[in-house]
């Protein structure tokens, strides 16, 4: 019986390995250009659901469609404040260095086609969650902890809502507000570059994150 334990353990490890993946080359390029060396992209893992089953297989048709640039609808990136608390299973969340996507939002490459195009909402969801990974990896600077982040979400009706103030430091905002800022910045950069919000958000992020590297990388495909 004991002779079969190593084989069983190996099979279990192989199964768990199939339940998560590292960042794709496109995702890694975006993360490195957006966060610079302050984010250790090699530690980031992506999974679906609770990470207990193998990842969904990529659909070639969906991947091809994601690479085709399409005109985004007006107001795609505009954020609207919620006035009531709604409890739903999140589209994605972070624990340690692992990003857990709900199955409907999981993508084999959240930045397929980058820099010419990127799928929505997978691309902006990923950078939102990468911001939480960045907050955790740089907890000495950000003060991040899961308990503090959870406390903010419980205390605020809409923890994602923010009002950009050029005089306010990025790190003075709540953790979900910080992630929402990065998400909105990337959304406008990808899908609505003529919006004045893009420059405002870039100015808010620039003292902390090397966002100009991301904009330069994006310009290569436009």
C-alpha positions in Angstrom: 0.0 0.0 0.0 2.7 2.5 1.0 4.6 1.8 -2.3 1.7 3.5 -4.1 1.7 6.7 -2.0 4.5 8.5 -4.0 2.7 7.8 -7.2 -0.6 9.0 -5.7 1.0 12.1 -4.4 2.6 12.8 -7.8 -0.8 12.4 -9.5 -2.3 14.8 -7.0 0.4 17.4 -7.6 -0.1 17.0 -11.4 -3.9 17.5 -11.0 -3.3 20.6 -8.8 -0.9 22.0 -11.3 -3.5 21.8 -14.0 -5.8 23.9 -11.8 -3.7 27.0 -12.1 -1.5 28.7 -14.6 1.1 31.4 -14.6 0.6 34.7 -16.4 0.5 34.4 -20.2 3.3 36.2 -22.2 0.8 39.0 -23.0 -0.4 39.3 -19.4 3.2 39.3 -18.1 4.2 42.1 -20.6 1.2 44.2 -19.4 1.9 43.6 -15.7 5.6 44.4 -16.1 4.9 47.6 -18.1 2.3 48.7 -15.6 3.8 47.8 -12.3 7.5 47.6 -13.1 9.9 45.6 -10.9 7.7 46.3 -7.8 5.5 43.3 -8.9 7.0 39.9 -9.0 5.1 38.5 -11.9 6.8 35.1 -11.6 4.8 34.4 -8.4 1.4 35.2 -9.8 -0.9 32.3 -10.5 -4.3 32.3 -12.3 -7.1 29.9 -11.6 -10.8 29.5 -12.0 -13.5 28.9 -9.4 -11.9 27.9 -6.2 -9.0 26.3 -8.0 -10.1 22.8 -7.3 -10.7 21.6 -10.9 -8.6 21.8 -14.1 -8.8 25.1 -15.9 -11.3 25.5 -18.7 -9.9 24.6 -22.1 -9.3 27.6 -24.4 -11.9 28.0 -27.3 -10.1 28.9 -30.5 -13.1 30.8 -31.8 -13.3 32.9 -28.7 -9.6 33.6 -28.8 -9.7 34.6 -32.4 -12.6 36.9 -31.7 -10.8 38.5 -28.8 -7.9 39.4 -31.1 -10.1 41.3 -33.5 -10.4 45.0 -32.6 -14.0 46.2 -32.3 -15.4 49.6 -31.5 -16.3 49.8 -27.8 -19.7 51.2 -26.9 -19.8 54.7 -25.6 -19.2 55.0 -21.8 -17.7 51.6 -21.5 -15.2 52.7 -18.9 -17.3 55.2 -17.0 -17.8 54.2 -13.4 -21.1 54.7 -11.7 -21.5 54.9 -7.9 -23.7 52.2 -6.3 -26.1 53.6 -3.6 -27.0 50.2 -2.2 -25.1 47.2 -1.0 -25.4 44.2 -3.2 -23.9 40.8 -2.2 -22.9 38.6 -5.1 -20.1 36.2 -5.8 -17.2 38.3 -7.1 -16.0 38.2 -10.7 -12.5 37.7 -9.3 -10.6 37.8 -6.0 -7.1 37.4 -4.7 -5.5 35.2 -2.0 -1.8 35.6 -1.6 -0.3 35.6 -5.1 -3.2 33.7 -6.7 -6.0 35.3 -8.7 -9.3 33.4 -8.6 -11.7 34.1 -11.5 -15.3 33.1 -11.5 -15.7 30.7 -14.4 -17.7 33.1 -16.6 -14.9 35.6 -16.4 -11.9 33.3 -16.8 -9.8 33.7 -19.9 -6.8 31.7 -21.1 -5.2 35.0 -22.0 -6.8 38.2 -20.6 -4.7 40.3 -23.0 -5.0 38.2 -26.2 -4.2 40.4 -29.1 -2.3 43.0 -27.1 -1.2 45.7 -27.9 -3.5 46.0 -30.9 -6.5 44.9 -28.9 -7.6 43.2 -25.7 -10.7 41.3 -24.6 -13.2 43.0 -22.3 -13.9 42.6 -19.4 -11.1 40.0 -18.8 -8.3 42.6 -19.4 -9.5 45.2 -16.9 -10.5 42.6 -14.3 -7.0 41.1 -14.4 -5.3 44.5 -13.8 -7.7 45.2 -10.9 -6.7 41.9 -9.3 -3.0 42.4 -10.1 -3.2 45.6 -8.2 -4.3 43.6 -5.1 -1.3 41.3 -5.6 0.9 44.3 -5.9 -0.6 45.8 -2.7 0.2 42.5 -0.9 3.7 42.1 -2.3 4.5 45.7 -1.3 2.7 45.6 2.1 5.5 47.5 3.7 4.6 50.5 1.5 0.9 50.0 1.1 0.0 48.6 4.6 -2.1 45.9 2.9 -3.6 43.0 4.7 -6.6 40.9 3.9 -8.3 41.9 7.1 -7.9 45.6 6.3 -9.2 45.1 2.8 -12.2 43.2 4.0 -12.9 45.8 6.6 -13.0 48.5 3.9 -15.4 46.5 1.8 -17.7 46.0 4.8 -17.6 49.6 5.9 -18.4 51.2 2.5 -21.6 50.7 0.4 -19.5 51.0 -2.7 -15.8 50.4 -1.9 -14.9 50.7 -5.6 -16.1 54.3 -6.0 -13.6 57.1 -5.9 -13.4 60.7 -6.7 -10.0 61.6 -8.2 -8.2 64.4 -6.5 -4.9 65.5 -8.0 -3.8 66.7 -4.5 -4.4 63.3 -2.9 -1.7 60.6 -2.9 -2.6 57.4 -4.6 -1.9 55.4 -1.4 -4.3 57.6 0.6 -7.2 55.8 -1.1 -8.7 52.6 0.0 -7.4 49.3 -1.5 -10.4 48.7 -3.7 -10.3 52.3 -4.8 -6.7 51.9 -5.8 -7.5 48.8 -7.8 -10.5 50.6 -9.4 -8.2 53.5 -10.4 -5.7 51.2 -12.1 -8.6 49.3 -13.7 -10.2 52.5 -15.1 -6.8 53.8 -16.3 -6.2 50.6 -18.3 -9.8 50.6 -19.6 -9.6 54.2 -20.9 -6.1 53.5 -22.4 -7.4 50.4 -24.2 -10.9 51.4 -25.2 -11.4 55.2 -24.9 -8.1 57.0 -25.3 -9.8 60.4 -26.2 -11.4 60.6 -22.7 -9.8 63.3 -20.5 -10.1 60.8 -17.6 -7.1 58.9 -19.1 -4.7 61.8 -18.4 -6.2 62.5 -15.0 -5.8 58.9 -13.9 -2.3 58.7 -15.3 -1.3 61.7 -13.3 -2.8 60.1 -10.2 -0.9 56.9 -10.7 2.4 58.2 -12.0 4.0 59.0 -8.7 3.7 55.3 -7.7 3.4 53.2 -10.8 5.4 53.5 -14.1 2.2 53.9 -16.2 4.1 55.6 -19.1 5.7 52.3 -19.8 2.3 50.7 -20.3 1.2 53.6 -22.5 4.3 53.3 -24.6 3.8 49.5 -25.0 0.2 50.1 -26.0 1.2 52.8 -28.6 3.3 50.2 -30.4 0.1 48.4 -31.6 -1.9 51.5 -32.5 
